[in-house]
Amino acid sequence: MIPDFFQSPEQVNHIGLWKSIFGILLVLFATFVGVEIRLGNEDEEQ
């Protein structure tokens, strides 16, 4: 067991966690924006 190997993944996992959270928020934001645009277009057509 190499101690250096077990110390470095903590920082990588921490950065990966923030990337995952940011990605999920970005997808949710894009989804809500898409729904709002679609609802706005339906209102204009009627």
Contacts in CASP RR format, 6 or more apart in sequence:
PFRMAT RR
TARGET T0000
AUTHOR 0000-0000-0000
METHOD contacts of the structure
MODEL  1
MIPDFFQSPEQVNHIGLWKSIFGILLVLFATFVGVEIRLGNEDEEQ
END
